[in-house]
Each structure stands twice: as C-alpha cells, then as structure tokens.
Amino acid sequence: MSGDPDPRYVLHRVTPSEWVINDRRYESHDPRHVVASVYEYADTEVEVVWLRDLPLAVRYATATEVLEEVTRVQDSSRATRPIAIPHLP
C-alpha cells in the first residue's frame, strides 16, 4: 500500500467480523461514501459485497487485501495521460 498520509479509501471495522470501505471523497451521508462491505467468511478468507460497479473478485484473503485492490484499480484508471488520436489529413 502507498504511504499516502490522506488516502482516498479507508477500511473501517464495524464488528469483529465485518468491515466497510469508505471513499473519503464523499461525505458520510452520501450513498457513494460506502464502496463495499467486507465479511469474514472463514479464518483465512473474506467475502465482499460491492456497492459500486467494480470489476473485482468477491473473495480475498484479508480485508486489507480488498482495500489495496480497490486503491490499485481506482488509481490505475487515472495513471496515464490521455492518448492523442492523430487526425486524418
């Protein structure tokens, strides 16, 4: 994970076996604030309910791994500059 002092996505534990991933870009009363709910499925596996349309898996090893994946996917969408399309003569 990056050492960003003010990350966009944060993981919050709700119960001993449940977490939510919040998008800090939106206020807490905004429905877009919660990105996913993460539930402990087994001792070595968590299950994710995505509340946004993200092309990601529904099972991971840990809740932290889910957070890292969301951060990676969302940051990679803005990682490169737009590619210029040459015009026809």
SULMONOR-V574400 format. One record per residue. N is the residue number from 1. PHI is phi in whole degrees, -180 to 180 (* if undefined). PSI is psi in radians with two decimals (none if undefined). Layout:
BEGIN
<<N/PHI/PSI> <N/PHI/PSI>>
END
This chain:
BEGIN
<<1/*/2.67> <2/-75/2.81> <3/-92/0.51> <4/-59/2.10> <5/-69/-0.36> <6/-133/1.27> <7/-67/2.64> <8/-71/-0.72> <9/-106/2.37> <10/-133/2.62> <11/-105/2.19> <12/-121/2.25> <13/-80/2.23> <14/-99/-0.78> <15/-136/3.07> <16/-59/-0.35> <17/-126/0.30> <18/-141/2.42> <19/-133/2.85> <20/-130/2.62> <21/-107/2.17> <22/-109/2.51> <23/-99/1.93> <24/-74/-0.06> <25/-68/-0.44> <26/-112/2.63> <27/-67/2.77> <28/-65/-0.42> <29/-85/-0.16> <30/-81/2.29> <31/-61/-0.39> <32/-77/-0.11> <33/-64/-0.68> <34/-93/2.11> <35/-90/-0.69> <36/-160/2.73> <37/-111/2.35> <38/-120/2.23> <39/-121/2.40> <40/-72/2.04> <41/-91/-0.67> <42/-152/3.10> <43/-60/-0.51> <44/-120/0.39> <45/-153/2.45> <46/-122/2.68> <47/-116/2.46> <48/-116/2.38> <49/-110/1.91> <50/-81/2.29> <51/-104/0.07> <52/-130/2.78> <53/-82/1.51> <54/-119/2.39> <55/-81/1.10> <56/-124/2.84> <57/-69/2.91> <58/-105/-0.12> <59/-132/2.40> <60/-140/2.97> <61/-75/-0.71> <62/-141/2.86> <63/-67/-0.60> <64/-63/-0.65> <65/-63/-0.65> <66/-64/-0.81> <67/-60/-0.78> <68/-61/-0.69> <69/-68/-0.75> <70/-61/-0.79> <71/-62/-0.76> <72/-63/-0.83> <73/-67/-0.77> <74/-70/-0.63> <75/-74/-0.58> <76/-69/-0.41> <77/-69/-0.33> <78/-117/0.31> <79/-78/-0.44> <80/-120/2.77> <81/-76/2.76> <82/-62/2.52> <83/-91/2.19> <84/-73/2.36> <85/-101/2.10> <86/-66/2.50> <87/-86/2.67> <88/-74/2.55> <89/-70/none>>
END
